[in-house]
Amino acid sequence: MDYLTLHDELLKKAQSGYWGYTSSELECHHIIPVSLGGRDTPSNWCYVPIRVHYLLHIILVKLGHIDQVFAVELIARRMRLRLPGWIRRLLNRRRQQLYREANRSRLSEC
């Protein structure tokens, strides 16, 4: 599956107001995530339904942006969804990695 094309098509629909929801039913999505160098400014935002927001972040994870797994988790909590097993495993691995890195740097300071 071509995840990049799917991601771009969803963003185009968001920018054109395709879903037609009121602003209270939409969530703000960073077109280029802040963690990937995007700015937190209105020119880098689009508004999407929560399910599309969830899907956009899953696509980013599939494209190799592993830290987006934390955004997937937060959105899933708001939706009261159980995360798929592959996302849960990836999330746990990433947390363990960050924990080991933090401890390694702390131990080297001693």
Secondary structure, DSSP 4 states (H G I P E B T S, - for coil): --HHHHHHHHHHHHHTTTT---GGG-EEEESS-GGGT--SSGGGEEEE-HHHHHHHHHHHHHTT-GGGHHHHHHHHHHHTPPPPHHHHHHHHHHHHHHHHHHHHHHHHH-
